Amino acid sequence: MVEVTSIFSGNAAIPYAAFNLRDDYYRESARFVINAAKARLGKKNLGAVVEIGAGIGISTMEILQHAERVIAVEPDEGMRYFLGLNTMGDPLVTIVGGRGETLLRSLHQVADLWTGVPGLQDEPFHESFNGVDTILCCQAFHLFNPPGKESLVPKVLEQVSCVLKKCGVFAFDLGPSNFKFLTRISDHRTFTNSGEILTELSHPLYQRTHQILYGVVKREYPDFTRENLWPLGSAKMTYDFLVQASLKAGLSSLLFTENFIPLNGLRVIEFIRNGWTVFFRWPPLSELSSEKKLALMNEAMTQLFREPDFEQMQNMMSYHPTAVFTAVKV
Ligand SMILES: C[S@@+](CC[C@H](N)C(=O)[O-])C[C@H]1O[C@@H](n2cnc3c(N)ncnc32)[C@H](O)[C@@H]1O
């Protein structure tokens, strides 16, 4: 039986699907990971790709344009439902219920990755596994490092290493809440409003929409106290931590680049809508029906559109920091 992840459980998948598909930021972000893998492999086409944490398929559909096939691994049933709808039975996509930390076992379900299979092996590191050249993880790696819990990162990298062919590439991305960036712009809480560079979280539109939604929610739940959308996502990782875990797993020369995806006003709004899907995963809001969640989001959006300086706020440009990593199987 496939386990359901707690924060992305079925009910959360609905607003996630409703808003994230609209947002080309996620596609752009996936392209960074895809391009990094292509550059590292020195190939135009990625061949067979295993994708970890495929979600509703935004990244999967992007990867498909650069690969021969995608084996999309996703633990949550709700997410897999939308993943199936979005990839519409494409024969080049194989959807697998499974997790990064038990990747090899999850891939048992994909019989043609194995030679001489009968009765698929229980032994996790069975030698009849053929391996793939590329494994990608878009916007999901931070979930392997939950705050206050044992990190799954070493386990995931070990599994990735077992699944990759020699010289194969693993690529993933991390945001500033999850990775210690070197550049100051990555500090979301650095508010700059006089011509300096803005990140999306310090953008006035972001601040204002957050305040408005917070007000709407507080009206019904006066005890609700969560001030910031993001801090519970993951414990921050350092480059050293990731290097050590990669080396131990048999993945060499971990490289990373810090990138900044430009977001104009409208894209900030889409980004905020996505942010709210996180907001609604927290108790007591997590208990609300999808209809209620969407109604609260709509009410807040309507208020935002009536803000007197809405147009001016929209015209400001901001940047989303993202760090993209690649490692090679030794
Ligand atoms: C933010 S979504 C990203 C989805 C997609 N890759 C994209 O770029 O749109 C993170 C996904 O990781 C999945 N996930 C959570 N824990 C996981 C685990 N242990 N192994 C694999 N995937 C996991 C979640 O269910 C969710 O669908």
Ligand as a Chemical Component Dictionary entry (heavy atoms), coordinates in Angstrom:
data_LIG
# 
_chem_comp.id                   LIG 
_chem_comp.type                 NON-POLYMER 
_chem_comp.pdbx_formal_charge   0 
_chem_comp.three_letter_code    LIG 
# 
loop_
_chem_comp_atom.comp_id 
_chem_comp_atom.atom_id 
_chem_comp_atom.alt_atom_id 
_chem_comp_atom.type_symbol 
_chem_comp_atom.charge 
_chem_comp_atom.model_Cartn_x 
_chem_comp_atom.model_Cartn_y 
_chem_comp_atom.model_Cartn_z 
_chem_comp_atom.pdbx_ordinal 
LIG C1  C1  C 0  6.070 21.230 -3.992 1  
LIG S1  S1  S 1  5.591 19.708 -4.722 2  
LIG C2  C2  C 0  6.506 19.759 -6.270 3  
LIG C3  C3  C 0  5.831 19.000 -7.368 4  
LIG C4  C4  C 0  6.462 19.035 -8.742 5  
LIG N1  N1  N 0  7.767 18.413 -8.788 6  
LIG C5  C5  C 0  6.529 20.446 -9.321 7  
LIG O1  O1  O 0  7.636 20.950 -9.562 8  
LIG O2  O2  O -1 5.491 21.037 -9.521 9  
LIG C6  C6  C 0  6.478 18.485 -3.755 10 
LIG C7  C7  C 0  6.012 17.056 -4.017 11 
LIG O3  O3  O 0  6.877 16.155 -3.305 12 
LIG C8  C8  C 0  6.091 15.083 -2.815 13 
LIG N2  N2  N 0  6.770 14.412 -1.660 14 
LIG C9  C9  C 0  6.630 14.657 -0.349 15 
LIG N3  N3  N 0  7.389 13.814 0.378  16 
LIG C10 C10 C 0  8.026 13.011 -0.512 17 
LIG C11 C11 C 0  8.914 11.914 -0.376 18 
LIG N4  N4  N 0  9.331 11.504 0.818  19 
LIG N5  N5  N 0  9.347 11.312 -1.514 20 
LIG C12 C12 C 0  8.938 11.738 -2.729 21 
LIG N6  N6  N 0  8.092 12.769 -2.908 22 
LIG C13 C13 C 0  7.637 13.394 -1.823 23 
LIG C14 C14 C 0  4.798 15.744 -2.400 24 
LIG O4  O4  O 0  3.736 14.802 -2.289 25 
LIG C15 C15 C 0  4.607 16.774 -3.508 26 
LIG O5  O5  O 0  3.826 16.272 -4.548 27 
# 
loop_
_chem_comp_bond.comp_id 
_chem_comp_bond.atom_id_1 
_chem_comp_bond.atom_id_2 
_chem_comp_bond.value_order 
_chem_comp_bond.pdbx_ordinal 
LIG C1  S1  SING 1  
LIG S1  C2  SING 2  
LIG S1  C6  SING 3  
LIG C2  C3  SING 4  
LIG C3  C4  SING 5  
LIG C4  N1  SING 6  
LIG C4  C5  SING 7  
LIG C5  O1  DOUB 8  
LIG C5  O2  SING 9  
LIG C6  C7  SING 10 
LIG C7  O3  SING 11 
LIG C7  C15 SING 12 
LIG O3  C8  SING 13 
LIG C8  N2  SING 14 
LIG C8  C14 SING 15 
LIG N2  C9  SING 16 
LIG N2  C13 SING 17 
LIG C9  N3  DOUB 18 
LIG N3  C10 SING 19 
LIG C10 C11 SING 20 
LIG C10 C13 DOUB 21 
LIG C11 N4  SING 22 
LIG C11 N5  DOUB 23 
LIG N5  C12 SING 24 
LIG C12 N6  DOUB 25 
LIG N6  C13 SING 26 
LIG C14 O4  SING 27 
LIG C14 C15 SING 28 
LIG C15 O5  SING 29 
# 
